[in-house]
Amino acid sequence: MGTLALVATVASPSAAASGQPTGPYTGMGTCPTSSTQMQDPNQAVVGCTVATIGGGGFTVGSTQVNFSSPMTVSFGVTWAKGGPTVTFPDKSTAELFSTVSPTDGKELQSSPLDVPIPGLSNFWPGVTSAIVLIEPAGPITNFAPLSAGENYPIFQLPIKLHLLNAFLGLSCYIGSDSAPIVLSPTAGTTSPPPPNQPVKGSTGTISIGRDPNGFGDTVVGFANATLNDNALPVPGANGCGLFGSANWIVNLLFGLPSAAGHNAITLSSVTTDLAVDSSDSDLINAINATRK
């Protein structure tokens, strides 16, 4: 279950009743409980999760950027009867959950980052720096909330970095939907290629409880978890300048493409709330009972 915290990802329920969910379901107002996937009777488990990433940062080559404000990840989860599992070295197993996009389509929400351009003194944001937006490049996959701190990714999330700069145009990216940066963070110990060294994460504090109003779902909370991925490669730039004429400048300044072993991302102060049930209707009722 430690992985659940690490994933720091998940969603909220549909807004069938007025008001937003409260208590253990706070932030789950966009969980896609009315989706075809979550209402499929073949699902053995359905759930909603909301995760907040309070800190951390990423390193690409020699460029290091700290996250200056919280990020959130949200989505619904399903696991069909007889669905896929993963087996760990100690022979224990865990389910691999499928994910469902929240009703607002925003699996990942983050604030812009002001990233200095290497070699320049940053006194003019957007000119002597690039404003960077972290954007999803595809859905979250391979969600393993029950991996319980094993040395295994909690999820995989493809992203792209949108660079906004006066000289680079509006379509400058590092990574793309077809060639994304794939994050595979773990609360366990990483296994990167050199020169990066293994680093250990943390599942934080785990709490498990029943629904406060007597419904059948289980509510799992993770507080202050830390997830790491320092084995990811980072592709080169695309769409920078007129017809991509400035791609080479971005690649030169940031040392792109950057091979695995030279990059890292840390997600710290991760707080995750996950509500799971064997019945989608029961989950909906449990969430709606807390709406105010």
C-alpha positions in Angstrom: 0.0 0.0 0.0 3.0 2.3 0.4 2.9 2.6 -3.3 -0.4 4.3 -3.1 1.1 7.2 -1.4 3.8 7.3 -3.9 1.5 7.4 -6.8 0.2 10.5 -5.4 -2.2 10.1 -8.0 -5.9 9.5 -8.4 -9.4 11.0 -8.8 -12.7 12.0 -7.4 -16.4 11.1 -7.7 -19.1 12.4 -10.0 -21.0 15.5 -8.8 -24.4 13.8 -8.7 -25.3 15.6 -5.5 -24.8 19.3 -4.7 -21.7 20.5 -3.0 -18.2 19.1 -2.8 -17.3 16.0 -0.8 -15.8 16.5 2.6 -14.0 14.5 5.3 -12.0 11.5 3.8 -13.4 12.3 0.4 -12.2 15.9 0.2 -11.0 16.7 -3.3 -12.8 13.8 -4.9 -15.5 15.9 -6.6 -14.3 14.9 -10.1 -14.0 11.2 -9.6 -15.4 9.5 -12.7 -17.8 7.2 -10.9 -20.4 7.6 -13.6 -18.0 6.3 -16.3 -18.6 3.2 -18.3 -15.4 1.7 -16.9 -16.2 2.2 -13.3 -19.8 1.0 -13.7 -18.8 -2.2 -15.5 -20.1 -5.1 -13.3 -16.9 -7.1 -14.1 -14.9 -4.8 -11.9 -13.8 -6.3 -8.7 -12.5 -3.1 -7.2 -13.3 0.6 -8.1 -11.9 3.6 -6.4 -11.2 7.4 -6.3 -7.9 9.0 -5.3 -6.5 12.5 -4.9 -2.8 13.1 -4.3 -1.0 16.4 -3.5 2.7 16.7 -4.1 4.0 19.4 -1.8 7.7 19.6 -2.9 10.6 18.1 -4.7 12.0 18.9 -8.1 13.7 17.6 -11.2 17.2 17.4 -12.6 18.0 17.3 -16.3 21.7 16.9 -16.9 23.3 19.7 -14.8 20.0 21.8 -14.7 18.1 21.5 -11.4 14.7 22.9 -10.8 12.7 22.8 -7.5 8.9 22.7 -7.5 7.8 26.1 -6.2 4.1 25.2 -5.5 2.0 22.0 -4.9 0.9 19.7 -7.7 -2.2 17.5 -7.7 -2.8 14.2 -9.4 -6.3 12.6 -9.6 -8.1 9.8 -11.3 -10.4 6.9 -10.9 -9.1 3.3 -10.6 -10.5 -0.1 -11.5 -9.4 -3.7 -11.3 -11.3 -6.4 -13.1 -11.9 -9.9 -11.7 -8.8 -11.9 -12.6 -7.0 -8.8 -13.7 -3.3 -8.2 -14.1 -0.9 -8.6 -11.2 2.8 -8.0 -10.5 5.0 -10.5 -8.6 7.9 -9.1 -6.5 11.2 -10.7 -5.7 9.9 -11.9 -2.3 7.1 -13.8 -4.3 4.3 -11.5 -3.0 1.9 -10.1 -5.6 -0.1 -6.9 -6.1 -2.8 -5.9 -8.5 -2.1 -3.6 -11.4 -5.0 -1.1 -11.6 -6.3 0.6 -14.6 -7.0 4.3 -14.4 -9.9 6.5 -15.5 -9.5 10.2 -16.3 -11.4 12.5 -13.9 -14.5 14.3 -15.2 -12.7 17.5 -15.8 -9.9 15.7 -17.7 -7.2 17.1 -15.4 -5.2 14.1 -14.1 -2.2 16.4 -13.4 -2.4 20.0 -12.3 0.6 22.1 -11.6 1.7 25.7 -11.5 4.2 27.3 -14.0 7.9 27.1 -13.1 10.5 29.8 -13.8 13.5 27.9 -15.1 16.7 30.0 -15.6 18.5 29.6 -18.9 21.9 28.1 -18.3 24.7 30.7 -18.5 22.3 33.7 -18.1 21.5 35.8 -15.1 17.8 35.5 -14.6 16.4 39.0 -14.2 13.6 38.9 -16.8 11.2 35.9 -16.5 10.2 34.6 -19.9 13.2 36.3 -21.6 16.3 35.3 -19.5 14.4 32.3 -18.3 11.8 29.9 -19.6 8.4 29.5 -18.0 7.9 25.8 -17.9 4.5 24.0 -17.7 4.4 20.3 -16.8 1.7 18.8 -19.0 0.5 15.2 -19.3 1.4 13.4 -22.5 -0.9 10.5 -21.9 -2.8 8.7 -19.2 -1.4 7.3 -16.0 -0.8 3.5 -16.4 0.4 0.5 -14.4 -0.9 1.9 -11.1 0.2 -0.5 -8.3 -1.2 0.9 -5.1 -0.6 -2.3 -3.2 3.1 -2.7 -3.9 3.6 -1.6 -0.3 7.0 0.0 -0.6 8.6 -2.6 -2.9 11.3 -1.5 -5.3 8.7 -1.1 -8.0 7.1 2.0 -9.6 3.8 3.0 -8.1 2.6 4.2 -11.5 3.9 5.4 -14.9 3.0 8.9 -16.0 4.1 10.3 -19.4 4.7 14.1 -19.4 6.1 16.8 -21.6 7.6 20.1 -20.6 6.1 23.2 -22.3 8.7 26.0 -22.5 7.4 29.5 -22.9 9.9 32.1 -23.8 9.8 35.3 -25.9 12.3 33.8 -28.5 11.1 30.2 -28.6 7.4 30.7 -29.6 4.4 29.1 -28.1 4.9 25.5 -29.2 8.3 24.7 -27.7 8.4 21.4 -25.8 10.8 18.9 -24.3 9.1 15.6 -24.9 5.8 15.1 -26.8 2.8 12.8 -26.8 4.6 10.4 -29.2 8.0 10.6 -27.4 7.2 11.6 -23.7 9.3 11.8 -20.6 7.9 8.8 -18.7 8.0 9.1 -14.9 8.1 5.8 -13.0 8.5 6.9 -9.3 8.9 4.5 -6.5 8.8 4.7 -2.7 11.3 2.0 -2.6 14.9 2.0 -3.8 15.7 3.0 -7.4 18.0 1.1 -9.7 19.4 3.7 -12.1 22.3 3.3 -14.6 25.5 5.2 -13.7 26.5 7.8 -12.9 23.3 8.1 -10.9 23.3 6.2 -7.6 20.3 4.3 -6.0 18.2 6.5 -3.7 15.5 5.4 -1.3 12.0 6.8 -1.0 9.5 6.6 1.8 5.9 5.4 2.1 5.3 8.0 4.8 2.6 7.5 7.4 -0.2 5.1 6.4 -3.7 5.1 7.8 -6.6 2.7 6.9 -10.2 3.1 8.0 -13.8 2.3 7.1 -16.3 4.8 5.6 -17.5 7.1 8.4 -21.2 6.7 7.4 -21.3 2.9 7.4 -20.8 2.3 3.6 -18.7 -0.6 2.4 -15.6 1.3 1.1 -12.2 1.4 2.7 -10.4 4.7 2.9 -6.6 4.7 2.8 -4.4 7.7 3.5 -0.7 8.3 3.0 1.0 11.3 4.5 4.5 12.7 3.8 5.6 10.1 1.4 8.6 10.5 -0.9 8.9 9.0 -4.4 11.9 9.0 -6.7 12.8 8.2 -10.3 16.4 8.7 -11.4 16.5 6.2 -14.2 14.5 8.2 -16.8 15.9 9.5 -20.1 14.8 12.9 -21.4 14.3 13.5 -25.1 15.3 16.5 -27.2 13.3 19.7 -27.8 10.7 20.1 -30.5 8.6 22.9 -31.9 11.0 25.6 -30.7 11.3 28.7 -32.9 9.9 29.0 -36.4 9.5 25.5 -37.8 11.7 24.1 -35.0 14.7 26.3 -36.0 15.6 26.9 -32.3 15.4 23.2 -31.2 19.2 23.0 -31.4 19.6 26.0 -29.1 17.4 24.4 -26.4 19.2 21.1 -26.8 22.6 22.8 -26.5 21.6 24.9 -23.4 20.0 22.1 -21.5 22.2 19.2 -22.7 19.4 17.3 -24.5 18.7 14.6 -25.3 19.9 13.4 -21.9 20.4 9.7 -21.4 19.1 7.7 -18.4 21.4 8.0 -15.4 21.8 11.8 -15.8 18.3 12.8 -14.8 16.1 12.6 -11.8 12.8 13.6 -10.3 11.8 13.7 -6.6 8.2 14.0 -5.4 8.2 14.9 -1.7 5.6 15.7 0.9 3.1 13.5 -1.0 -0.3 13.2 0.6 -2.7 10.7 -0.9 -6.3 9.7 -0.1 -7.7 6.6 -1.8 -11.3 5.3 -1.4 -11.9 1.8 -2.8 -15.0 -0.4 -2.9 -16.3 -3.5 -4.6 -19.4 -1.6 -5.7 -19.4 1.6 -7.8 -22.9 2.5 -6.5 -21.8 2.0 -2.9 -18.8 4.2 -3.5 -21.0 6.9 -5.1 -23.4 6.8 -2.1 -20.5 7.0 0.4 -19.1 10.1 -1.3 -22.4 11.8 -1.8 -23.2 11.3 1.9 -20.4 13.7 2.8 -21.3 16.5 0.2 -22.2 19.8 1.7 
